[in-house]
Amino acid sequence: MSSDPLFLITGATGNTAAPTVKILREAGHRVRAFVHVIDQRSEALAEIGAEVVQGDLLDFHALSAAMAGVDAAYFCYPVLTDGLLAGTVLFAQAASEAGVGAVVNMSQISARRDAKSNAAQQHWLSERLLDRSSFLTTHLRPTFFAEWLTWAWRRDDTEAVLRLPFGTGRHAPIAAHDQANVIAAILQNPAPHDRQVYPLVGAKELDHYAIADEITATLGITVRYEPLDIPAFAKLLADKGVSDHFVQHVSNVARDYQDGIFSGENNLVEVISGHPPMTVADFVNANTETFTHDGPFVHRDQLAHH
């Protein structure tokens, strides 16, 4: 039996979880990666020494088995899928029974009691449920991920366009890898962060016109931001086959964004992780290949240049 802590990372092939696995493995820790399917992404985690287990966050028996011997866990429920409250109950019970010492919970900056988004309100309720558990708990409330910029990104040979339903609102985009640094730091030393709620943001608050200017300067092509009205963006997602749950969420948090819920700057990423967050230029430079093609939320008929 190893005396080294064992960390359980759920959603382990996701944007925040996969780099968390890597950071913990590079620090020499044992990591159990909980994945929904076995594929190339999970195989990459196994190659760096993670113990990969397959399961569903709504399967209590799979969760219970995955919790065996775990010291601290990262709980990240997929944003595209309904069922967060049930998943939180199952996760908390399994963790409690297994004697897990600490949980880092991925919430969102729009989580609040009176949120109009069903998912955002459920995140607030999930936080309150986890706070009633015996293990140490930390809630992370990130603003919009920098990865959002690649999801509704349309690229031609000489120019690109961002059409998102965010008006002239502002936020400081935060890269998933910066969040992973925070997650890994808290998992390794959870006591100072017990029952804390951390709004996580990137390097600098910008509106999307300024974000487009930053990408223009970095890529050397013309990038335009064209605000899209919320119903049109909701239809775009629905036409792409995105779940009603996610469409309802995005429609309401887009209004939150315009009302300033996602705005603000702080130094929490650097204070907790020891690393300053990426700027927009840093993120683009680190993901140049992604910016060479259309994002998954693009519908060319609806996102065409007018």
N, C-alpha and C positions, 0 to 999 in steps of 0.2 A: 504494500500500500504506500503510495507516494504521499509525502507531507505537503507537496506543492498544491496550492488551491486549484480546484477544478471550476472552470467558468462555463456556463451554458449560454449560448448565443442563439436566440430564436430568429427566424427570418434570415438565416445565416448567409444566404446568397444575395441579400438585398443591398441597397446603396450604403446604408450605415453599418449594417452587421458584418458584411464581408471584410471591409477594412478593419473592423474591430477584431475579428478573428486573427487577421494577419498581425496586427499590433501586439496582441496578447501572445501569439506564438513567437514573434520576434523577441519578446521579453522572456521567453523560455517557459511560459505557462501551459498547463493542460487546458485544452478547449474542446468542448463538445458542441458541435454545430448541428442545430436542429433545422432540418430542411423539409420543404413540402414534397419535392421530387429529387430523385437522383439524376443528375445531368452533368454537363461539362463544368458548370459553375461549382457544383458540390464536389466534383472530382478534384478541382483545383484546390479546394480547401483541404481535402484529404492529402493532397500532395505536399502541403506545407505542415502536415502533422496533426491536423484536427481530427477528432473522432466524429465522423459524420453519422447522424441518426435521422431516419426519415419518419415524419409524422405530421399530424395536423393539429393546429392550436385549438381546435374544437373537439379533439379526441383526448378525453381525460386519461385514459390508460396509457396512451403514447406519451403524454406529458409527464405522468407519474414515473414511467420508466426512465424518461430522459433526465429527471431530477435527481436520480439516485447518486449520492455522493457529491452533489454540487454545492459549492460554497457561495457563489454569487451568480446571478443570472441577468441577462438583458431581455426585456420583453418588448417586442416590436410587432404589432398586429398590422397586417397589410391594409393600406389606406383605401385600396380599390374595393375591398370586400366588407360586407356587413357582418355583424356578429361579435363586435368588440366587447360588449358587456359580458356575453356568455364566455368568451375567451378569457377575459380577465378573471372571472370567477373560477374557472377551471385551473388557470395558471396559478392563482393565489392559493387555492386549496392544495394543489400538487406541491407547490413550493413549501407551504407550511408543513405538510405531512413529512416532507423529505428533510426538514430542518435547514433549508437554504437560509443563509445569513443576511443576504442583501439582494435587492432588485433595483435595476435601473430601468425606468419605464419611459418609452418614447411616446410623448403626448404631442401637443401642437399649440402654437401661440394663441390660437383662437379658442382654446378650451375654456369654457366658462359656463356657469349655471344657466344663463339665459341665452346661450348661443342658438341662432336660428338653424345652423347646420346640425343635422342629427349626429353626424360623426363627431363634431366638435363638442357637443354637449355630452356625448358618450365618453369622450376622453376625460372630461371633467369628472364625470361619475366614476370612471375607472380609477382616476387618481384618488378619489375619496375612499373607494373600496380598498385599494392597496394600502392607504394610510392606516387602515384599521387592522392590518395584518401585523404579525409579530416581528417579521423581518424588517431590516432597514430598507427604506425606500427613497429613491430620488426620481423626480419627474423632470424630464427635458421637454421644453416647449420651444422648438425651433420656429423661426419665421420661414418664409418660402425658401426651399432649397435652391441653390444655384443650378441644380440639375433641371429645374423647371424651364430654364432658358433653352434647353435642348429639346424639350418635349413639344413645344409649339413653334419650333424653328423651321423656317422654309428657306432653302438655299438654292440659288441658281449659280451660273458660272461667275457672274460679276457682282451680284448683290444678294442680300438676304433680308428677310422681314420677320419681325416678331409681332404677332397679333394676339393679344391677351386681354382679358376683360378687367383690367386693373386701373384704367383711367390715368389720373395723374398722381395716384397714391405712391408711397415710398416704402422701401424696406432695404435692409442690408443683406443681400443674398448670402446664404451660408452653405458651403460645400459639405457634402455628406462625409468626406474624409475628416474634416475638422470636427464634426460631431463624433466620429469614431474615436478621435483622440480624447475627447471629453468622456465618452462612455468607458473607454478602457481605463482612463485615470480613476474614475469613480469606482469601477468594479474592483480595482486593485487596492483602493483605500476608501471604503464606503462610509465609515463612521462620521467624518466631518460633514457629510452631505445628507444625513438622514432627515427625511421629511422636508427637504428643500425643493423648491420649484424654480427651475432655471430657464429664463427666456434666452435662447441662444440665437445670436445674430452674427453676420459676417463682418467684414472690415469697415464698410462704409455704407451709409444709407443713401440710396439713389432712387429717382423715379426711372421708369423704363425708357424714357428718352435718353437719359444720361447713361443707362446701362447699354443701350444700343450704340451710343457714342464710344463707350469703353470697348465694346466688341469690335467696332469699326477700326479703332486705333490699333487693336491687337492683331486682327486678321488681315487688315489692309484692304478690305472690301467695304462697300457701302452697306450698312445695316440700318434698317428703318424700324421704328416702333409705330404700329398703327393700333390704337385702342379698338377693341372689339366690344360690342355691347354684350351684356351677360346672357340674354336669351339666345343670341346667335352662337356664342361659345358653347352653351349647353346643348344646342342642337348639333353642333359639330361633334361633341363628345358622344351624344346619343347615336349619331350616324356612324360613328366608329365602333359602336357596340359596347361602349363603356357602361358599367352598371348604373342603374337608377340611383343607387346609394351614393355613388361617387359624383354623379351629375348634380344631385341635390346638395351635396357637400360643397362642390366647387362653386355652384351658383350663389350660395350664401356667403362663403368666405371671400368671394370676389367683392361682394358688397362690404364685408368687414375690412378688406384691404383698402378699399376706397375711403372707408371711414377712419383709417389710421390704426387699426388693430395690429397690423403686421409691422408697423414702423418702430424706430428706435435703434439706438446704438448702446453697446456696453462692452466690457472687456472680459466677460466670463470665460470665453473660449481660451484665451491666453492664461488667465489666472488659474483655471482648473487643469488645463492640459499642459501648460508650459510652452505652447506653440501659438503664435499669432494666426488668426484666420486668413484664408486666401482672399485676395481681392478678386474682382471680376476678371481682370486681366490674367491673374494667376490661374484662375479656373479655366479660362479659355485656352491658355497655353498648355495646361495639363490635359486638355480634352480636345485638342485640335481636330482629330479624326472625326469626332462626333459632330463637329460643326461643318463637316463637308457634305452632309446629306440631311434630308428632311427628318424631323422628329416624328414620333408615333402619333401625335395628336393632330397632324397636319392633314387637311383635306384640300387638295389643290384647287378644286372649284370654288371653295369658300374662302381660301386664303390667297387667292390670286391678287395681283397688283391691280388697283383701281386707278 
